[in-house]
Amino acid sequence: MGNDRLSHLAYRCVACHRVLTCLEIVATWERYEASGETSKGLCKCGGSKISPTNPTLWEELTRPSIWKLWWIKVVCPRLGL
């Protein structure tokens, strides 16, 4: 699923400060590659400039995309799934 495409688990949009997971970014890239359209930005705000970040505790507790990231990238590999 594009394991080597990104080196960090979470990124933050420079324009709107929204947290983006590596899974969301790779899915966006794959959608653009499959449709052949040019990139319109990685974030919902249209921003394409991102930087690595650590999500805040509030973001970790309230964002299902971060829950999914932890299950897929952290928990499942440790359990051998």
Stockholm file with secondary structure:
# STOCKHOLM 1.0

chainA/1-81         MGNDRLSHLAYRCVACHRVLTCLEIVATWERYEASGETSKGLCKCGGSKISPTNPTLWEELTRPSIWKLWWIKVVCPRLGL
#=GR chainA/1-81 SS CCTTSCSSSEEEETTTCCEEEHHHHHHHHHHHHHHTCCCCCSSTTSCCCEEECCCCHHHHHHCHHHHHHHIIIIIHHHHTC
#=GC SS_cons        CCTTSCSSSEEEETTTCCEEEHHHHHHHHHHHHHHTCCCCCSSTTSCCCEEECCCCHHHHHHCHHHHHHHIIIIIHHHHTC
//
